[in-house]
Amino acid sequence: MTRLSNRLALAIALGGAAVASGCDTLGNGRALAASPQALTEVAVVGRSTREDVRRNLGEANVYTFANGAQSWTYRETHGLPRFVQFVPYLSLATLVAPPRVTEVAFLFDAKGVLVRIDRRG
């Protein structure tokens, strides 16, 4: 019986450590830490360029459309680390604590001028 309780205690400790350490960020985090008002000061729709955003916020995940327009995404995920989904029984914790995603997306036209800013999460 003590062997079972030791395993249970170990599983709970690993689960707690996994919950405490779960964070995944795409980009340097400056775009996500900024308030919506601060973002509009850093990147002005209709005036800012790709280089302005890169200089102020760093590298992003870039998707280029066929017409030359680009979408730049900065994303941060808080939750359980990805390896948890592969651990038996511990993966059930993802049902109780789903990841929380914060995302800031910038849309640039083919000339490289900022067209739109979206913040989700």
N, C-alpha and C positions, 0 to 999 in steps of 0.2 A: 504494500500500500504506500509506503514512503517513496518507492521508486516512481509511482504514478504521480504523486504530489510534487516530486522534484521536477518531473517532466512538465507538469502543468505550470509550475512556477517559472521554469525556464521559458516556456512558450509565452507566458504573460510578459516576462521581462523583455524578450525579443520583440514582441508586439509593441510594447511601450517605446522601446528604442526606435523601432521603425516609424512609429507615428511621430515621434519627436524630431526625427532627422529628415523627413520627407520634404524636399523642395527641389524644383527643377526650373531653371531660368534660361530663356533664349534671349540673348542680348545682354547688355551690361546692367540692366535694372534701373537705369536713370529714367527711362520713359515710364516705367511702372511706378516709380516713387513720386513722380511729379503729379500735382493736382491737375484737373482739366484746365484750370485757368493758367497754370504755369506752362502747360503744353502749348496753349495758344500764343504765349509770349515767345516760346522757343521756336515754334513752327507756325508761320502765318499762312493760312490758306490763300492761294492766289499770288503769293509773293515768295515764299521760301522754296528753295530747291533741294534736290537730293543731297547735295554737298552740305548745305546748311544743317539738315537733319542728321547726317552722318557725323558732322563735326560736334554737334551738341549732344547727341544721344548714342553715338557709337554704331557698330555694325548690327544688322538685323537679318531676319530671314526674308529673302527677297524672292518674289515671284514676278516674272516678266510675262506680260500678255503679248499676243500676236501683233497688236498695233503699236507696241513699244512702251505702253504704260506699265507702271510697276506698282506692286503692293509690297510694302515693308511692314513686317510684323515683329513686335516685341512681346514675348509671352513669358508668364511666370505661373508655375503650377505648384500649389501647396497641397500636400497630402502624403499618402504612403509612398515610399520608394517603389519603383517599378518591380524590383525583385520579389516583393511581397506577393504579387499575384501568382508566383510559381511555387510558393511554399504551402504545402497542404495545411488546411485548417486556418492558417494565418491569412490566407487569401480571402477568407470570408470577411475579414475586417474591412475590405474595400466596399462591401455592401453597406456597412454601417457608417463609414467615413469616406464618401466619394471625394475625389480631388476637387479643389477649388482653383479655377483658372482665371487669371487676370490677363487681358490682352489689349494692346494698343496697336492699331493699324493705321498706316499712312498710305494714301493713294496718290500717286504722281501721274501726270499725263505724259505723253510721248516726249515732250520737250523737257521733262524733269521738274516741272513746277507742281507744287503741292495742291491737290484738288480737294481732299477730304481727310479728316481725322476721325477715327472711331475708337471708342474705349468700351470694352466689355468686361464685366466681372467685378 
